[in-house]
Amino acid sequence: MIQEYTVHGILIATAPFTACVALVIAFAMHRVLMALRFYRWVWHPILFDSAMFMLVWALITFHPLPIPQGLLP
């Protein structure tokens, strides 16, 4: 059975929901790495960002964080 999230009575598939969460986390990591000037040591920043997004998404998908009961009714 495919897991779905319910937001105010609307069913949302797991993949788009976790992808959006991973995108927000990857963007925050990108901003931190930019502030630390990490990208001057990276050969291809766009490729690095894409790989970082995929790793974050895989971690969220395979090791989901528990969602508090009040967050998604």
N, C-alpha and C positions, 0 to 999 in steps of 0.2 A: 504494500500500500504506500502511495506517495504521500509524504507529509505536506500539509498545507497550514498556513497561518490564517487566522480569522481576525479581521480588523473591522469592527462595527458591523458584523454580519456579512462582510464580503470576504470570500475565500481568495487568498493570494498564494500562488505557487511558491515553493521554497527557493528555486533558482533565482528568480528576479529579486526576491527579498534579500537573500544572502549576498547577491552581487552588488546591490545598492549599499549594503552595510560594508562590504569589502572595499567598495569604491571610496566611501567616506574615510575609512581607516587608511587606505593607501594614499589618499590625498593629504591626510594629516601627516603621514610619514614623509611624503614628498616635501611638504613645507618645512618640517624639522630638518631633513637632510639638506635642503637648500640653505637654511639658516646656518648649518654647520659647515657649509661649503664642501660637502661630500662629493658633489657631482664633478668637481674638477679632477677627481681620480677615476671617474667612470668613463669608459671608452664610448658608450652609446647610451646617453641618458634616457631616451624614449624606450629603448629596448629594456633597460634596467627597470624603468617604471612599469612596463607591461609585465615583466616577470615578477616584480614585487606584488602587483595586483593579483596575478594568478596564484602566487603563494599564499597571500592573505585569504583569498577566496577559498582555496583548498583547505586551509586550516579551519576556517569558519564552517565549511561544509562537513569535514570529517570529524571535527571536534566542536560541536555546537555549544554555544554558551547558553546557560539556562535563562529563559526570559521570565521576568517577574510577572506574577499573575495580573497585576493592575495595568501593565503596559499594553498588552493586547487583550482586549475583552473578548 
